[in-house]
Amino acid sequence: MLEWSSIVLYLLLSSYVIIISNRKKEKLSCTVGKMISMTNAMMTSVTIGTICGIILRDTDLAIPTIISISIGIFCGILTGKPFSLMATLEGITAGIMGGMMGAMLGLMLQQTYLNILIYFLDVIFVLVMILLIKVIDQEVYKYNKNDQSVNQFN
């Protein structure tokens, strides 16, 4: 049950970041877009990969790896596409790398430490997503502040 609630948490927060970055894409630079895409894809694929590795312990490493890499690539594409092809590529590669690492971690864990790691990943994921949302808000604020100063001179 803990695993599935964590997956829902990851997908909801990741989707929220995708939605707000798409809505505010005109006010964000390409560099910020690359960072948003990379962070969102990496965190989502690492956490989903770890959970898939835990859930699918009895299978081969290939299945959780394929699932987590696919989710990471999808997340990287959705987050990076509004900014540039470079941001999309950054998100795709981060999703691939995170998916492989997460799946390996999930399969290598001992049974006694599974819940501890899931709680730890939940906390880290939420903290990173909060920081990412704060970065987006700061960059939009900078854009609005610069836009207002340009309008004052005109």
ZAPAMI-143416 format. One record per atom (N, C-alpha, C): residue number from 1; atom name; x, y, z. Coordinates in pm, whole numbers. Atoms other than C-alpha are relative to their C-alpha. Example, Ala and Ser with C-alpha at 12.3 -4.5 7.8 and 13.67 -1.06 7.14 Angstrom:
(1, N, (89, -119, 0))
(1, CA, (1230, -450, 780))
(1, C, (90, 120, 0))
(2, N, (-82, -119, -6))
(2, CA, (1367, -106, 714))
(2, C, (-77, 109, 73))
END
This chain:
(1, N, (82, -120, 0))
(1, CA, (0, 0, 0))
(1, C, (86, 126, 0))
(2, N, (-91, -115, -6))
(2, CA, (284, 241, 84))
(2, C, (60, 29, -136))
(3, N, (-62, -18, 131))
(3, CA, (441, 183, -256))
(3, C, (-94, 72, -96))
(4, N, (95, -58, 94))
(4, CA, (127, 271, -448))
(4, C, (-35, 144, 36))
(5, N, (27, -139, -39))
(5, CA, (56, 583, -245))
(5, C, (119, 89, -34))
(6, N, (-118, -77, 39))
(6, CA, (414, 695, -308))
(6, C, (1, 26, -150))
(7, N, (6, -19, 146))
(7, CA, (372, 641, -683))
(7, C, (-100, 109, -35))
(8, N, (101, -103, 25))
(8, CA, (55, 853, -677))
(8, C, (56, 138, 37))
(9, N, (-62, -125, -42))
(9, CA, (243, 1125, -484))
(9, C, (99, 49, -105))
(10, N, (-101, -38, 99))
(10, CA, (529, 1123, -736))
(10, C, (-64, 49, -129))
(11, N, (64, -37, 127))
(11, CA, (300, 1137, -1038))
(11, C, (-77, 132, 13))
(12, N, (75, -125, -19))
(12, CA, (84, 1416, -893))
(12, C, (93, 120, 7))
(13, N, (-93, -113, -12))
(13, CA, (375, 1639, -795))
(13, C, (75, 26, -131))
(14, N, (-68, -15, 128))
(14, CA, (559, 1574, -1120))
(14, C, (-92, 64, -103))
(15, N, (99, -58, 92))
(15, CA, (243, 1654, -1318))
(15, C, (-23, 147, 32))
(16, N, (19, -140, -39))
(16, CA, (199, 1974, -1120))
(16, C, (115, 87, -51))
(17, N, (-116, -74, 50))
(17, CA, (553, 2086, -1207))
(17, C, (-9, 16, -152))
(18, N, (15, -9, 145))
(18, CA, (488, 2006, -1574))
(18, C, (-104, 105, -37))
(19, N, (107, -95, 30))
(19, CA, (165, 2207, -1570))
(19, C, (44, 144, 25))
(20, N, (-38, -141, -27))
(20, CA, (307, 2519, -1402))
(20, C, (115, 46, -88))
(21, N, (-108, -43, 89))
(21, CA, (623, 2517, -1614))
(21, C, (-53, 26, -141))
(22, N, (62, -26, 129))
(22, CA, (408, 2494, -1928))
(22, C, (-77, 132, 0))
(23, N, (77, -125, -8))
(23, CA, (187, 2780, -1811))
(23, C, (90, 123, 4))
(24, N, (-88, -116, -19))
(24, CA, (482, 3004, -1729))
(24, C, (121, -3, -93))
(25, N, (-116, 19, 87))
(25, CA, (713, 2905, -2017))
(25, C, (50, 128, -64))
(26, N, (-44, -125, 63))
(26, CA, (720, 3255, -2170))
(26, C, (87, 82, 94))
(27, N, (-73, -79, -99))
(27, CA, (865, 3394, -1848))
(27, C, (123, -73, 53))
(28, N, (-114, 80, -46))
(28, CA, (1133, 3124, -1804))
(28, C, (102, -12, -112))
(29, N, (-106, 11, 101))
(29, CA, (1467, 3112, -1983))
(29, C, (25, -147, -37))
(30, N, (-33, 136, 45))
(30, CA, (1600, 2810, -2171))
(30, C, (85, -72, 105))
(31, N, (-85, 60, -104))
(31, CA, (1859, 2750, -1898))
(31, C, (-84, -50, 117))
(32, N, (89, 40, -109))
(32, CA, (1591, 2739, -1631))
(32, C, (-85, -118, -46))
(33, N, (77, 111, 55))
(33, CA, (1384, 2512, -1856))
(33, C, (78, -130, 0))
(34, N, (-84, 120, -3))
(34, CA, (1675, 2270, -1886))
(34, C, (11, -55, 142))
(35, N, (-13, 43, -139))
(35, CA, (1715, 2262, -1509))
(35, C, (-131, -60, 52))
(36, N, (130, 52, -42))
(36, CA, (1342, 2211, -1452))
(36, C, (-22, -138, -60))
(37, N, (19, 127, 69))
(37, CA, (1329, 1933, -1709))
(37, C, (88, -110, 58))
(38, N, (-93, 98, -54))
(38, CA, (1637, 1758, -1575))
(38, C, (-40, -42, 142))
(39, N, (34, 31, -138))
(39, CA, (1531, 1780, -1211))
(39, C, (-128, -81, 9))
(40, N, (128, 70, -5))
(40, CA, (1174, 1669, -1271))
(40, C, (14, -144, -53))
(41, N, (-16, 134, 58))
(41, CA, (1271, 1376, -1495))
(41, C, (87, -90, 89))
(42, N, (-91, 79, -84))
(42, CA, (1556, 1262, -1269))
(42, C, (-68, -45, 129))
(43, N, (65, 36, -127))
(43, CA, (1360, 1274, -944))
(43, C, (-114, -99, -21))
(44, N, (112, 90, 26))
(44, CA, (1056, 1108, -1095))
(44, C, (48, -139, -38))
(45, N, (-46, 132, 44))
(45, CA, (1250, 828, -1264))
(45, C, (75, -75, 110))
(46, N, (-70, 66, -111))
(46, CA, (1471, 757, -960))
(46, C, (-101, -58, 99))
(47, N, (95, 46, -100))
(47, CA, (1177, 734, -723))
(47, C, (-93, -108, -55))
(48, N, (85, 103, 61))
(48, CA, (948, 542, -960))
(48, C, (80, -127, -24))
(49, N, (-85, 117, 23))
(49, CA, (1238, 312, -1049))
(49, C, (25, -78, 128))
(50, N, (-22, 68, -127))
(50, CA, (1308, 237, -685))
(50, C, (-126, -75, 43))
(51, N, (126, 64, -39))
(51, CA, (942, 163, -615))
(51, C, (-28, -120, -92))
(52, N, (20, 113, 93))
(52, CA, (917, -55, -930))
(52, C, (95, -115, 33))
(53, N, (-94, 103, -40))
(53, CA, (1229, -241, -821))
(53, C, (-44, -73, 125))
(54, N, (52, 62, -122))
(54, CA, (1071, -303, -482))
(54, C, (-122, -87, -30))
(55, N, (122, 74, 31))
(55, CA, (735, -409, -622))
(55, C, (30, -124, -84))
(56, N, (-30, 109, 93))
(56, CA, (885, -629, -895))
(56, C, (129, -72, 36))
(57, N, (-123, 64, -48))
(57, CA, (1157, -791, -683))
(57, C, (21, -139, -59))
(58, N, (-11, 138, 47))
(58, CA, (1081, -1136, -820))
(58, C, (27, -10, -150))
(59, N, (-25, 3, 144))
(59, CA, (1133, -1036, -1182))
(59, C, (145, 36, -28))
(60, N, (-133, -40, 45))
(60, CA, (1442, -958, -1381))
(60, C, (16, 151, 15))
(61, N, (-29, -143, -11))
(61, CA, (1608, -615, -1355))
(61, C, (-54, 77, -120))
(62, N, (41, -68, 122))
(62, CA, (1493, -537, -1708))
(62, C, (-138, 65, 11))
(63, N, (137, -51, -5))
(63, CA, (1123, -488, -1630))
(63, C, (-10, 131, 79))
(64, N, (7, -130, -70))
(64, CA, (1155, -220, -1356))
(64, C, (83, 109, -68))
(65, N, (-83, -98, 70))
(65, CA, (1431, -53, -1556))
(65, C, (-74, 58, -120))
(66, N, (75, -47, 117))
(66, CA, (1219, -32, -1871))
(66, C, (-115, 91, 41))
(67, N, (113, -81, -48))
(67, CA, (919, 101, -1677))
(67, C, (49, 137, 46))
(68, N, (-46, -127, -57))
(68, CA, (1116, 366, -1490))
(68, C, (67, 90, -104))
(69, N, (-61, -81, 107))
(69, CA, (1319, 478, -1793))
(69, C, (-109, 59, -89))
(70, N, (110, -50, 84))
(70, CA, (999, 508, -1997))
(70, C, (-73, 117, 66))
(71, N, (66, -109, -73))
(71, CA, (833, 721, -1729))
(71, C, (92, 123, 6))
(72, N, (-96, -110, -5))
(72, CA, (1150, 932, -1696))
(72, C, (10, 73, -133))
(73, N, (-6, -61, 134))
(73, CA, (1171, 990, -2072))
(73, C, (-127, 80, -27))
(74, N, (128, -68, 20))
(74, CA, (802, 1080, -2088))
(74, C, (-5, 130, 80))
(75, N, (-2, -118, -87))
(75, CA, (842, 1322, -1798))
(75, C, (97, 106, -55))
(76, N, (-97, -93, 57))
(76, CA, (1153, 1477, -1956))
(76, C, (-50, 68, -125))
(77, N, (56, -59, 122))
(77, CA, (977, 1528, -2287))
(77, C, (-108, 103, 33))
(78, N, (109, -91, -34))
(78, CA, (668, 1685, -2131))
(78, C, (50, 127, 69))
(79, N, (-50, -117, -71))
(79, CA, (873, 1916, -1910))
(79, C, (88, 87, -90))
(80, N, (-96, -76, 81))
(80, CA, (1139, 2017, -2164))
(80, C, (-53, 55, -130))
(81, N, (49, -39, 133))
(81, CA, (936, 2047, -2484))
(81, C, (-41, 146, -13))
(82, N, (39, -141, 15))
(82, CA, (789, 2393, -2413))
(82, C, (119, 96, -7))
(83, N, (-115, -91, -7))
(83, CA, (1139, 2538, -2365))
(83, C, (88, -10, -124))
(84, N, (-87, 16, 116))
(84, CA, (1365, 2394, -2632))
(84, C, (31, -148, -20))
(85, N, (-42, 137, 27))
(85, CA, (1497, 2079, -2792))
(85, C, (112, -41, 96))
(86, N, (-109, 29, -94))
(86, CA, (1803, 2104, -2566))
(86, C, (-55, -34, 139))
(87, N, (63, 30, -129))
(87, CA, (1583, 2112, -2254))
(87, C, (-67, -137, -4))
(88, N, (63, 132, 16))
(88, CA, (1393, 1810, -2388))
(88, C, (105, -110, 8))
(89, N, (-107, 99, -1))
(89, CA, (1716, 1620, -2449))
(89, C, (60, -15, 140))
(90, N, (-50, 3, -139))
(90, CA, (1841, 1711, -2101))
(90, C, (-94, -82, 89))
(91, N, (98, 76, -77))
(91, CA, (1519, 1574, -1951))
(91, C, (-1, -148, -35))
(92, N, (-3, 141, 44))
(92, CA, (1534, 1255, -2159))
(92, C, (120, -72, 59))
(93, N, (-120, 68, -52))
(93, CA, (1891, 1175, -2058))
(93, C, (-3, -13, 152))
(94, N, (13, 10, -146))
(94, CA, (1821, 1253, -1691))
(94, C, (-99, -110, 37))
(95, N, (97, 106, -25))
(95, CA, (1518, 1024, -1707))
(95, C, (58, -139, -20))
(96, N, (-66, 129, 25))
(96, CA, (1726, 742, -1853))
(96, C, (94, -34, 116))
(97, N, (-98, 26, -107))
(97, CA, (1999, 778, -1592))
(97, C, (-70, -28, 133))
(98, N, (72, 21, -125))
(98, CA, (1756, 808, -1301))
(98, C, (-76, -131, 3))
(99, N, (73, 126, 7))
(99, CA, (1549, 513, -1418))
(99, C, (89, -120, 26))
(100, N, (-93, 112, -23))
(100, CA, (1851, 284, -1426))
(100, C, (45, -5, 146))
(101, N, (-47, -1, -139))
(101, CA, (1976, 394, -1085))
(101, C, (-110, -41, 98))
(102, N, (109, 31, -90))
(102, CA, (1636, 373, -919))
(102, C, (-38, -147, -1))
(103, N, (35, 142, 9))
(103, CA, (1557, 25, -1048))
(103, C, (105, -87, 69))
(104, N, (-106, 77, -67))
(104, CA, (1895, -108, -932))
(104, C, (-8, 13, 151))
(105, N, (11, -21, -144))
(105, CA, (1850, 48, -589))
(105, C, (-116, -80, 58))
(106, N, (117, 71, -50))
(106, CA, (1502, -100, -546))
(106, C, (20, -150, 7))
(107, N, (-23, 145, 1))
(107, CA, (1616, -450, -636))
(107, C, (106, -43, 100))
(108, N, (-110, 38, -89))
(108, CA, (1925, -444, -413))
(108, C, (-32, 15, 148))
(109, N, (33, -25, -140))
(109, CA, (1749, -341, -91))
(109, C, (-36, -128, 75))
(110, N, (42, 109, -86))
(110, CA, (1706, -580, 197))
(110, C, (-144, 26, 44))
(111, N, (142, -9, -36))
(111, CA, (1349, -650, 307))
(111, C, (-22, 89, 122))
(112, N, (21, -74, -124))
(112, CA, (1399, -485, 648))
(112, C, (4, 152, -18))
(113, N, (-17, -144, 18))
(113, CA, (1482, -141, 505))
(113, C, (-87, 60, -110))
(114, N, (81, -50, 111))
(114, CA, (1220, -106, 233))
(114, C, (-84, 121, 39))
(115, N, (87, -111, -39))
(115, CA, (975, 117, 421))
(115, C, (79, 125, 38))
(116, N, (-84, -115, -38))
(116, CA, (1250, 338, 561))
(116, C, (43, 75, -125))
(117, N, (-44, -66, 123))
(117, CA, (1382, 407, 212))
(117, C, (-116, 66, -72))
(118, N, (115, -60, 67))
(118, CA, (1036, 471, 72))
(118, C, (-38, 132, 69))
(119, N, (30, -124, -71))
(119, CA, (965, 729, 344))
(119, C, (107, 106, -28))
(120, N, (-110, -92, 29))
(120, CA, (1307, 884, 287))
(120, C, (-15, 59, -141))
(121, N, (18, -49, 137))
(121, CA, (1245, 907, -89))
(121, C, (-119, 95, -11))
(122, N, (117, -89, 1))
(122, CA, (902, 1060, -29))
(122, C, (38, 140, 49))
(123, N, (-39, -129, -58))
(123, CA, (1051, 1334, 188))
(123, C, (93, 75, -96))
(124, N, (-95, -64, 92))
(124, CA, (1339, 1405, -52))
(124, C, (-72, 48, -125))
(125, N, (73, -37, 120))
(125, CA, (1106, 1408, -352))
(125, C, (-84, 125, 23))
(126, N, (84, -116, -30))
(126, CA, (864, 1652, -190))
(126, C, (85, 125, 19))
(127, N, (-88, -116, -21))
(127, CA, (1147, 1881, -77))
(127, C, (58, 53, -131))
(128, N, (-57, -43, 128))
(128, CA, (1308, 1890, -421))
(128, C, (-107, 64, -88))
(129, N, (108, -59, 81))
(129, CA, (973, 1957, -591))
(129, C, (-42, 137, 55))
(130, N, (30, -131, -58))
(130, CA, (901, 2240, -347))
(130, C, (106, 101, -42))
(131, N, (-107, -89, 43))
(131, CA, (1241, 2391, -425))
(131, C, (-12, 33, -149))
(132, N, (16, -22, 144))
(132, CA, (1177, 2348, -798))
(132, C, (-114, 99, -28))
(133, N, (111, -94, 16))
(133, CA, (844, 2528, -770))
(133, C, (41, 140, 45))
(134, N, (-50, -130, -46))
(134, CA, (1015, 2806, -572))
(134, C, (92, 63, -105))
(135, N, (-87, -52, 106))
(135, CA, (1277, 2839, -849))
(135, C, (-84, 57, -114))
(136, N, (88, -48, 107))
(136, CA, (1001, 2872, -1108))
(136, C, (-62, 134, 40))
(137, N, (61, -125, -46))
(137, CA, (828, 3140, -898))
(137, C, (101, 114, 5))
(138, N, (-103, -104, -4))
(138, CA, (1155, 3330, -845))
(138, C, (34, 50, -139))
(139, N, (-32, -41, 137))
(139, CA, (1232, 3331, -1216))
(139, C, (-113, 81, -62))
(140, N, (115, -77, 49))
(140, CA, (881, 3451, -1300))
(140, C, (-2, 138, 65))
(141, N, (-6, -129, -70))
(141, CA, (917, 3724, -1037))
(141, C, (108, 90, -62))
(142, N, (-107, -77, 64))
(142, CA, (1250, 3834, -1191))
(142, C, (-43, 52, -137))
(143, N, (48, -40, 133))
(143, CA, (1091, 3842, -1535))
(143, C, (-99, 114, 12))
(144, N, (100, -105, -18))
(144, CA, (797, 4048, -1413))
(144, C, (62, 130, 47))
(145, N, (-68, -119, -51))
(145, CA, (1027, 4287, -1227))
(145, C, (76, 70, -113))
(146, N, (-71, -58, 114))
(146, CA, (1245, 4338, -1536))
(146, C, (-97, 58, -102))
(147, N, (100, -47, 96))
(147, CA, (937, 4376, -1755))
(147, C, (-60, 133, 46))
(148, N, (55, -124, -53))
(148, CA, (798, 4646, -1527))
(148, C, (100, 114, -12))
(149, N, (-100, -106, 11))
(149, CA, (1127, 4838, -1525))
(149, C, (19, 45, -145))
(150, N, (-9, -37, 142))
(150, CA, (1142, 4828, -1907))
(150, C, (-120, 86, -39))
(151, N, (122, -79, 31))
(151, CA, (783, 4957, -1927))
(151, C, (7, 140, 61))
(152, N, (-12, -131, -63))
(152, CA, (869, 5244, -1691))
(152, C, (86, 95, -84))
(153, N, (-87, -82, 84))
(153, CA, (1144, 5366, -1924))
(153, C, (-66, 39, -131))
(154, N, (70, -32, 126))
(154, CA, (909, 5361, -2224))
(154, C, (-107, 95, 29))
END
